[in-house]
Amino acid sequence: MNFLKQVLLIAIAATIFQMWLPWWSMAIPAALVGFLFARKGIEAFLSGFLAVGLLWLGMALYIDATTSSMLSQKIATLFPGKSIWVLRLITVLVGGLTGGFAALTGYSIKPLR
């Protein structure tokens, strides 16, 4: 499966998982896609990172748009000198790293089967 299809599959499955499960549940589809479809470790990591990072960025932008950024502004005031975009970048990094390492873990356990 090519890289773009892996990213889309992880993003769609992670969206469905996060509707009803905790935030870390997006690691499950990322690991499964990494296990089943990745051909290289870097491909697995990048597909998980991009899928979940972009998903979380989209979700953060959607929530900010529907709430007029009230929550983001209030959280930004808790951290001196931080803007809303720094908070969004942190959100993307946390989600992306979790998704990337989950996909890499799925790829890494391939030899055990």
Number of C-alpha atoms within 10 A of each C-alpha: 10 11 15 12 12 23 22 16 18 30 25 16 18 25 18 14 18 13 10 9 11 9 12 14 18 26 25 18 24 34 26 18 25 31 21 14 17 25 14 12 18 14 21 30 26 21 31 35 28 23 26 31 25 19 20 23 19 14 13 17 15 13 15 16 11 9 11 11 15 13 12 19 15 11 13 17 12 9 10 7 8 13 14 17 11 12 17 17 14 14 16 22 19 16 25 25 18 21 33 29 21 27 32 28 20 25 26 17 12 12 7 5 4
